[in-house]
Amino acid sequence: MVAGTLGPSPHPARSLGLPGHGALLAIAGPTYDGAAWVNGLWMVLLMAGLYGWGHCCFDARTGWWAAALSLVVPLLAQHRLDFLLDYPLTVAVVYSYWFCQAWCDRLRGYGADRPGEAWLAWGWAVAMGLSWAVVLLTRTSGLLFLAPPLLWLVGGIGWGLLRHGRRRTSWLRLLQGLTALLVTWLGIGGWFSQNWLTIISTTLESTQHGVTLRGDPQANTLAGWLYYPQVLPEMLSPLLVLLGLAVWSALHFNPSRPQRQNESWRWLWFLAIAIYVLGSLGANKQPRLLMPWLLPWLVMIARGLVLVPGSGGTALRWGAFGAAALLVTGHLFPVGLPTYGSTRYPDRTAPYPHNELIDAIATTDPHLRRTLGVLVNTAQLNPMNLDFAGAARNFQVYARQLGFRPDDAIPDGRSLSWYVTKTGDQGEYATIEAGQQSLRQFIDTSPDLPHCPSLAPSRW
């Protein structure tokens, strides 16, 4: 059921990460196929970033296999089908790790015998600062993934100043680090200074979603600390977790390894553990929110597979890749293959009613931008895909979910001009059913909202 009137309608808050995402969509075309092409571009950029980071940590073979394994990771494969910011955030984070690693290598003197290396260190510092800005502009929650490398760098620079405070190189490192922070602030300062209140409010709202609406396990419980280790095989593929870590455990204790590789292992393990700790401390727990956590795991697993020598190692690597590909295929298509965790099969039901809903609003109010209040959150019908459909219509309609609490039912019912409800399954957030029901009842009985006919009731 769609209800409408000609009253004023506020715009929902928009994420700053959407302009870049939306610019690519505008180039590809504001359609579902265009969104698929944009996600395909993010996939290529992610593979390139993983190759560069793996190569920087170890060698080119590790980089190639880390990039290849990203194609067969269930969480990444499933979210290549979603037009959300989690996947672009993961892409931005991998480049920030790569540039940070490259800059740290220059600080340790790797490649110092090459001409122009001193100037290249300044270039990596600037690139690192730009990558931090991109992460934060994509999504402010990206700070969770920047905190570990920042802590690593501050500790390393501080230790260098304490031990070798009189050396020119120690102060040069500090100056380059401050330059990176300055570049970051130049990239984000203007937007953050104008939107700090929005950042705080959305962070508090995210906490409310995790604690109140979904009942996520919190950090003061054992379940809160076991959540991400339990879902890691589902996120990464149980085969890759078991095989990669088994090979790494058997082969990485090699006293003849170069010092650089020892430092790379410590860096990767530090990232994996620190992100896990920060993610477990957070109130909002979902696998997609910790998607960049997969990045250090992919590089470590790829390195473990590459360490196996000879033809046996070649067979192991290709066998693992092929088996993981079959597993991820089972997650995406109902072909009878074994699966572990959630699946994302194609929906072969009748076409969704999104375009009909958006057309009804745009036809009634052709010269206005409207906000659609959504009282449902199923996989087929939810605020995000309705918002996408509205954006495809020249950003004429925005969508937001309402009815979180019964006390807000009347204010929510009076704040917008258009609402969409459905019968039957209401989808996620069963804990807010009371608020949804109160708002639905208010809308159904409001004399100010003339009701449009139901759209395709046999489907919904």
C-alpha positions as CSV (number, residue, x, y, z in Angstrom):
1,M,0.0,0.0,0.0
2,V,1.3,3.5,-0.9
3,A,-0.1,6.6,0.8
4,G,0.5,10.1,-0.5
5,T,-0.4,13.8,0.0
6,L,1.1,17.1,-0.9
7,G,2.7,18.1,2.4
8,P,6.4,18.9,2.8
9,S,9.0,16.1,3.0
10,P,12.5,16.3,4.5
11,H,15.5,14.7,2.9
12,P,17.3,11.8,4.7
13,A,20.9,12.2,5.6
14,R,23.3,11.1,2.9
15,S,26.6,9.4,3.2
16,L,29.6,11.3,1.7
17,G,30.8,8.0,0.2
18,L,27.8,8.0,-2.2
19,P,29.0,10.9,-4.5
20,G,32.0,8.8,-5.7
21,H,29.9,5.7,-5.9
22,G,27.1,7.7,-7.6
23,A,29.5,9.3,-10.1
24,L,30.6,6.0,-11.3
25,L,27.0,4.9,-11.5
26,A,26.1,8.0,-13.6
27,I,28.9,7.0,-16.0
28,A,27.8,3.4,-16.2
29,G,24.1,4.3,-16.3
30,P,21.6,4.5,-13.4
31,T,20.4,0.9,-13.8
32,Y,20.9,-2.4,-12.1
33,D,23.3,-3.4,-14.9
34,G,25.2,-0.1,-14.3
35,A,25.5,-0.9,-10.6
36,A,26.9,-4.3,-11.6
37,W,29.5,-2.7,-13.8
38,V,30.5,-0.3,-11.0
39,N,30.9,-3.2,-8.6
40,G,32.9,-5.0,-11.2
41,L,35.3,-2.0,-11.3
42,W,35.6,-2.2,-7.5
43,M,36.4,-5.9,-7.8
44,V,39.3,-5.1,-10.3
45,L,40.6,-2.3,-8.0
46,L,40.5,-4.7,-5.0
47,M,42.5,-7.3,-6.9
48,A,45.0,-4.7,-8.0
49,G,45.3,-3.4,-4.4
50,L,45.8,-6.9,-3.0
51,Y,48.4,-7.7,-5.6
52,G,50.3,-4.5,-4.7
53,W,50.1,-5.1,-1.0
54,G,51.1,-8.8,-1.2
55,H,54.0,-7.9,-3.5
56,C,55.1,-5.2,-1.1
57,C,54.9,-7.5,1.9
58,F,56.6,-10.6,0.3
59,D,56.8,-11.0,-3.5
60,A,54.8,-10.9,-6.7
61,R,53.6,-14.5,-6.5
62,T,52.0,-13.8,-3.1
63,G,50.4,-10.7,-4.5
64,W,48.9,-12.6,-7.5
65,W,47.5,-15.4,-5.3
66,A,46.0,-12.9,-2.7
67,A,44.3,-11.2,-5.6
68,A,43.0,-14.5,-7.0
69,L,41.7,-15.7,-3.7
70,S,39.6,-12.6,-3.3
71,L,37.5,-13.9,-6.2
72,V,36.5,-17.1,-4.3
73,V,35.8,-15.6,-0.8
74,P,32.1,-16.0,0.0
75,L,31.6,-12.6,1.7
76,L,33.3,-10.7,-1.0
77,A,31.5,-12.6,-3.7
78,Q,28.1,-12.1,-2.2
79,H,28.6,-8.4,-1.6
80,R,29.7,-7.8,-5.2
81,L,26.0,-8.2,-5.8
82,D,25.1,-5.4,-3.4
83,F,25.4,-1.7,-4.2
84,L,26.6,-0.8,-0.7
85,L,29.6,1.1,0.7
86,D,31.1,-1.9,2.4
87,Y,32.8,-3.2,-0.7
88,P,34.3,0.2,-1.8
89,L,35.4,0.8,1.8
90,T,37.3,-2.5,1.6
91,V,39.0,-1.3,-1.6
92,A,40.0,2.0,0.0
93,V,41.4,0.2,3.0
94,V,43.6,-2.2,1.1
95,Y,45.3,0.7,-0.7
96,S,45.8,2.5,2.6
97,Y,47.6,-0.6,3.9
98,W,49.6,-1.0,0.8
99,F,50.8,2.6,0.8
100,C,51.5,2.4,4.6
101,Q,53.6,-0.7,4.1
102,A,55.5,0.9,1.2
103,W,56.3,4.0,3.2
104,C,57.4,1.9,6.2
105,D,59.8,-0.1,3.9
106,R,61.5,3.2,2.9
107,L,61.9,4.1,6.6
108,R,63.6,0.8,7.2
109,G,66.0,1.5,4.3
110,Y,64.7,-1.2,1.9
111,G,65.7,-0.1,-1.6
112,A,67.9,2.8,-0.3
113,D,70.5,2.0,-2.9
114,R,68.2,3.0,-5.7
115,P,68.4,6.6,-7.0
116,G,65.6,8.9,-6.0
117,E,64.5,6.7,-3.1
118,A,64.5,9.6,-0.6
119,W,62.0,11.5,-2.7
120,L,60.0,8.3,-3.3
121,A,59.5,8.1,0.5
122,W,57.8,11.5,0.4
123,G,55.6,10.4,-2.4
124,W,54.5,7.3,-0.4
125,A,53.8,9.5,2.6
126,V,51.5,11.8,0.5
127,A,49.8,8.8,-1.1
128,M,49.3,7.3,2.4
129,G,47.6,10.5,3.6
130,L,45.4,10.6,0.5
131,S,44.3,7.0,1.0
132,W,43.4,7.7,4.7
133,A,41.2,10.6,3.5
134,V,39.5,8.4,0.9
135,V,38.8,5.8,3.6
136,L,37.2,8.3,5.9
137,L,35.2,10.0,3.1
138,T,33.9,6.7,1.9
139,R,32.6,5.8,5.3
140,T,33.5,7.3,8.7
141,S,33.5,3.8,10.3
142,G,36.7,3.3,8.2
143,L,38.5,4.8,11.2
144,L,38.2,1.4,12.8
145,F,40.5,0.0,10.1
146,L,42.9,3.0,10.1
147,A,43.4,3.0,13.9
148,P,45.7,-0.1,13.9
149,P,48.2,1.2,11.3
150,L,48.1,4.6,12.9
151,L,49.0,3.1,16.2
152,W,51.7,1.0,14.5
153,L,53.2,4.1,12.9
154,V,53.1,6.2,16.0
155,G,54.7,3.5,18.0
156,G,57.5,3.0,15.4
157,I,58.2,6.7,15.0
158,G,58.1,7.3,18.8
159,W,60.5,4.4,19.4
160,G,62.9,5.6,16.7
161,L,63.0,9.1,18.3
162,L,63.7,7.6,21.8
163,R,66.5,5.4,20.5
164,H,68.0,7.6,17.8
165,G,66.6,11.1,18.6
166,R,69.7,12.8,17.3
167,R,69.7,11.2,13.9
168,R,68.4,13.2,11.1
169,T,66.4,10.2,9.7
170,S,64.3,9.9,12.9
171,W,63.1,13.5,12.6
172,L,62.6,13.1,8.8
173,R,60.2,10.1,9.6
174,L,58.3,12.3,12.0
175,L,58.0,15.1,9.4
176,Q,56.8,12.7,6.7
177,G,54.2,11.2,9.1
178,L,52.9,14.7,10.0
179,T,52.8,15.5,6.3
180,A,50.6,12.4,5.7
181,L,48.2,13.6,8.5
182,L,48.2,17.1,7.0
183,V,47.2,15.7,3.6
184,T,44.5,13.7,5.2
185,W,43.1,16.8,7.0
186,L,43.2,18.8,3.7
187,G,41.1,16.0,2.1
188,I,38.5,15.6,4.9
189,G,38.7,18.7,7.1
190,G,36.1,20.8,5.2
191,W,33.5,18.1,5.2
192,F,34.1,16.9,8.8
193,S,34.0,20.5,10.2
194,Q,30.5,20.9,8.6
195,N,29.1,17.5,9.4
196,W,30.5,16.5,12.8
197,L,27.1,16.4,14.3
198,T,25.8,14.1,11.6
199,I,28.8,11.8,12.2
200,I,28.1,11.6,15.9
201,S,24.4,11.0,15.5
202,T,24.8,8.3,12.9
203,T,27.4,6.6,15.1
204,L,24.9,6.6,18.0
205,E,22.2,5.3,15.7
206,S,24.4,2.5,14.6
207,T,25.0,1.5,18.2
208,Q,21.3,1.5,18.8
209,H,20.7,-0.8,15.8
210,G,23.2,-3.3,17.2
211,V,22.1,-3.2,20.8
212,T,18.3,-2.6,20.7
213,L,17.1,-3.7,17.3
214,R,19.1,-6.8,16.4
215,G,20.3,-7.8,19.9
216,D,24.0,-8.2,18.8
217,P,26.3,-9.8,21.4
218,Q,28.2,-7.1,23.2
219,A,31.8,-6.8,24.4
220,N,30.8,-7.5,28.1
221,T,29.8,-11.1,27.1
222,L,31.8,-14.0,26.0
223,A,29.5,-14.3,22.9
224,G,30.6,-10.8,21.9
225,W,34.2,-11.9,21.7
226,L,33.5,-15.1,20.0
227,Y,31.2,-13.7,17.3
228,Y,33.8,-12.8,14.7
229,P,36.0,-16.0,15.2
230,Q,32.8,-18.0,14.7
231,V,31.8,-16.3,11.5
232,L,35.3,-16.0,10.0
233,P,35.0,-19.4,8.2
234,E,31.7,-18.2,6.8
235,M,33.2,-14.9,5.7
236,L,36.5,-16.3,4.3
237,S,35.6,-19.9,3.3
238,P,36.4,-22.8,5.8
239,L,38.6,-24.4,3.2
240,L,40.9,-21.4,2.9
241,V,41.0,-20.9,6.6
242,L,42.0,-24.5,7.4
243,L,44.3,-25.1,4.5
244,G,46.1,-21.7,4.5
245,L,46.7,-21.5,8.2
246,A,47.8,-25.2,8.3
247,V,50.4,-24.6,5.6
248,W,51.6,-21.4,7.2
249,S,51.9,-23.1,10.6
250,A,54.0,-25.8,9.1
251,L,56.4,-23.7,7.0
252,H,56.6,-20.1,8.4
253,F,59.0,-21.0,11.3
254,N,62.1,-20.7,9.0
255,P,65.1,-19.1,10.6
256,S,66.6,-18.3,7.1
257,R,63.8,-16.0,6.2
258,P,64.8,-12.4,5.4
259,Q,64.2,-9.8,8.1
260,R,61.8,-8.0,5.9
261,Q,59.5,-11.0,5.8
262,N,59.5,-11.4,9.6
263,E,58.4,-7.7,9.8
264,S,55.7,-8.3,7.3
265,W,54.3,-11.3,9.2
266,R,54.3,-9.2,12.4
267,W,52.5,-6.4,10.6
268,L,49.9,-8.7,9.1
269,W,49.2,-10.4,12.4
270,F,49.0,-7.1,14.2
271,L,46.4,-5.9,11.7
272,A,44.3,-9.1,12.0
273,I,44.3,-9.1,15.8
274,A,43.8,-5.4,16.2
275,I,40.8,-5.2,13.8
276,Y,39.3,-8.2,15.6
277,V,39.6,-6.5,19.0
278,L,38.2,-3.2,17.8
279,G,35.4,-5.0,15.9
280,S,34.5,-7.1,19.0
281,L,34.4,-3.9,21.1
282,G,31.8,-2.4,18.8
283,A,28.1,-2.6,19.5
284,N,27.0,-3.3,15.9
285,K,28.2,-6.7,14.7
286,Q,27.6,-7.9,11.2
287,P,30.1,-9.8,8.9
288,R,29.8,-7.1,6.2
289,L,30.8,-4.4,8.6
290,L,34.2,-6.1,9.2
291,M,34.8,-6.9,5.5
292,P,38.3,-5.3,5.4
293,W,39.3,-7.7,8.2
294,L,39.6,-10.3,5.4
295,L,42.5,-8.4,3.7
296,P,45.4,-9.4,6.0
297,W,44.0,-12.9,6.2
298,L,44.0,-13.2,2.4
299,V,47.7,-12.1,2.2
300,M,48.7,-14.5,5.0
301,I,46.9,-17.4,3.4
302,A,48.3,-16.6,0.0
303,R,51.8,-16.5,1.5
304,G,51.2,-19.8,3.2
305,L,50.2,-21.5,-0.1
306,V,53.1,-19.9,-1.9
307,L,55.6,-21.3,0.6
308,V,54.9,-24.8,-0.5
309,P,57.6,-25.6,-3.1
310,G,57.7,-27.7,-6.2
311,S,55.0,-29.3,-8.2
312,G,53.2,-30.3,-5.1
313,G,52.9,-26.7,-4.1
314,T,51.5,-25.9,-7.6
315,A,48.9,-28.6,-7.3
316,L,48.0,-27.5,-3.8
317,R,47.5,-23.9,-4.8
318,W,45.3,-24.6,-7.9
319,G,43.5,-27.4,-6.1
320,A,42.6,-25.0,-3.2
321,F,41.5,-22.3,-5.6
322,G,39.3,-24.7,-7.6
323,A,37.7,-26.2,-4.5
324,A,37.1,-22.7,-3.1
325,A,35.6,-21.7,-6.4
326,L,33.2,-24.6,-6.2
327,L,32.2,-23.7,-2.7
328,V,31.5,-20.0,-3.6
329,T,29.5,-21.2,-6.6
330,G,27.3,-23.1,-4.2
331,H,26.8,-19.9,-2.2
332,L,25.6,-18.0,-5.3
333,F,23.7,-20.6,-7.4
334,P,21.4,-23.5,-6.4
335,V,23.4,-26.1,-8.2
336,G,23.5,-28.7,-5.4
337,L,27.1,-27.9,-4.3
338,P,27.9,-27.9,-0.5
339,T,27.7,-24.6,1.3
340,Y,28.8,-23.2,4.6
341,G,26.7,-20.3,6.0
342,S,24.4,-18.0,4.1
343,T,23.6,-18.2,0.4
344,R,22.6,-15.6,-2.2
345,Y,20.7,-17.4,-4.9
346,P,19.1,-15.5,-7.8
347,D,15.5,-14.5,-7.1
348,R,13.3,-15.9,-9.9
349,T,10.1,-14.5,-8.6
350,A,8.0,-11.9,-10.5
351,P,9.7,-8.5,-11.0
352,Y,9.9,-6.3,-7.9
353,P,7.4,-3.4,-7.5
354,H,10.1,-0.7,-7.0
355,N,9.7,1.1,-10.3
356,E,5.9,1.1,-9.9
357,L,6.4,2.7,-6.4
358,I,8.8,5.3,-7.6
359,D,6.8,6.1,-10.8
360,A,3.7,6.7,-8.6
361,I,5.5,9.3,-6.5
362,A,7.3,10.9,-9.4
363,T,4.1,11.2,-11.5
364,T,2.2,12.7,-8.7
365,D,4.9,15.2,-7.7
366,P,6.9,15.6,-10.9
367,H,8.7,18.8,-9.8
368,L,9.5,17.8,-6.2
369,R,12.0,15.5,-4.5
370,R,10.3,13.3,-2.1
371,T,11.2,11.0,0.8
372,L,9.5,7.6,1.0
373,G,8.9,6.2,4.5
374,V,9.5,2.5,4.5
375,L,7.8,0.2,7.0
376,V,9.3,-3.1,5.7
377,N,12.9,-4.5,5.5
378,T,12.9,-7.8,3.6
379,A,15.5,-8.9,1.1
380,Q,13.2,-8.0,-1.8
381,L,11.8,-4.8,-0.4
382,N,13.8,-2.5,1.9
383,P,14.9,1.1,2.2
384,M,18.2,0.5,0.4
385,N,16.9,-0.9,-2.8
386,L,14.0,1.5,-2.9
387,D,16.5,4.3,-2.4
388,F,18.5,3.0,-5.3
389,A,15.4,2.9,-7.5
390,G,14.7,6.5,-6.5
391,A,18.3,7.5,-7.3
392,A,17.9,5.9,-10.7
393,R,15.0,8.2,-11.3
394,N,17.3,11.3,-11.3
395,F,17.5,11.2,-7.5
396,Q,13.9,12.3,-7.3
397,V,12.9,9.9,-4.5
398,Y,14.8,8.9,-1.3
399,A,13.8,6.1,1.1
400,R,14.3,5.7,4.8
401,Q,13.0,3.2,7.3
402,L,10.6,4.5,10.0
403,G,8.7,3.2,13.0
404,F,11.4,2.1,15.3
405,R,9.5,2.9,18.5
406,P,5.8,3.2,19.3
407,D,6.4,6.6,20.8
408,D,7.7,7.8,17.4
409,A,4.7,6.5,15.4
410,I,2.7,9.7,15.4
411,P,5.6,12.1,14.6
412,D,6.9,9.7,11.9
413,G,3.4,9.5,10.5
414,R,3.1,13.3,10.2
415,S,6.6,14.0,8.9
416,L,6.4,12.5,5.4
417,S,4.1,12.5,2.5
418,W,4.7,9.0,1.1
419,Y,4.8,5.6,2.9
420,V,5.1,2.0,1.8
421,T,3.9,-1.0,3.8
422,K,3.3,-4.6,3.1
423,T,1.4,-7.5,4.7
424,G,2.9,-10.7,5.9
425,D,6.6,-11.0,6.6
426,Q,8.1,-7.7,7.6
427,G,11.7,-8.8,7.4
428,E,14.6,-7.9,9.6
429,Y,14.3,-6.0,12.9
430,A,11.5,-8.1,14.4
431,T,12.2,-6.3,17.7
432,I,10.7,-3.1,16.3
433,E,7.4,-4.7,15.3
434,A,5.5,-2.8,17.9
435,G,6.7,0.5,16.4
436,Q,6.0,-0.7,12.9
437,Q,2.5,-1.7,13.8
438,S,1.7,1.6,15.6
439,L,2.9,3.6,12.6
440,R,1.1,1.4,10.1
441,Q,-2.1,1.8,12.1
442,F,-1.7,5.6,12.2
443,I,-1.1,5.7,8.4
444,D,-4.1,3.5,7.7
445,T,-6.4,5.7,9.7
446,S,-4.9,9.1,8.9
447,P,-7.4,11.4,7.0
448,D,-4.5,13.4,5.6
449,L,-3.1,10.5,3.6
450,P,-5.2,9.4,0.6
451,H,-4.4,5.7,-0.1
452,C,-3.3,4.5,-3.5
453,P,-4.3,1.0,-4.6
454,S,-2.2,-1.9,-3.6
455,L,0.6,-2.8,-6.1
456,A,0.6,-6.5,-7.2
457,P,-0.8,-7.9,-4.0
458,S,-0.4,-11.5,-5.2
459,R,3.4,-11.0,-5.1
460,W,3.7,-9.1,-1.9
